[in-house]
């Protein structure tokens, strides 16, 4: 049982190195990720044999289809959101990430494998202060079509997620919670990515989801799931909040209530840029 930090005010890094390997969702290729303790604030990414790790920032994020990709000049690294959600969600503020491959492994489609890796390594106080979290003077609103995301000033970080799908197996779901590392681990991290049976062939033909399978993604077929059981009755909306947490990880969790209706990586990135 890991003693997670109480909240997101302290500065934490890993107590040891830890490694995970697996298949990338979109590329289908194998990649390896090594997480290391770090003295410098923020998350720092080293790709392949690169001499130095680059500090990650919101302006490196590219709005790519169905995942979040980082553009680091000489390298692009795809599907970073579940790993970044686990690092930030568990309370880490300092970490070095070394990647062999162009995509972060999907593991079981949730952030649980990354949380377990962090728990294996353990946490220790970091050598420097946590980066300052964004503070809002007034509410922020961003739209994309019928989707909307808002951030309203608050004394703590809380989330409200709302989704609305025509498929009966999902329908309309909503979840509100004040985020803490323990709540992230228990209530958000285990929620898996999901997709739709009628889109699988089209996405594969477009060169996407080459590594997707029934053991790393929930697949909805109208009024039922092809691979039950779900981990939560409302697992899809929890996974949407997991993606949001990952997409806010690089800018920091604002002192705000963030509400998202029909979110997407692009919409989350718009809010991160505004923050």
PyMOL commands that set and color helices and strands:
alter all, ss='L'
color gray80, all
select helices_A, chain A and resi 58-60+81-89+112-121+181-188+197-205+235-248+265-274
alter helices_A, ss='H'
color red, helices_A
select strands_A, chain A and resi 12-14+18-23+30-36+42-47+54-55+61-64+67-71+76-77+94-100+123-125+140-144+147-153+158-164+172-178+194-196+218-221+224-225+256-261
alter strands_A, ss='S'
color yellow, strands_A
deselect
rebuild
show_as cartoon
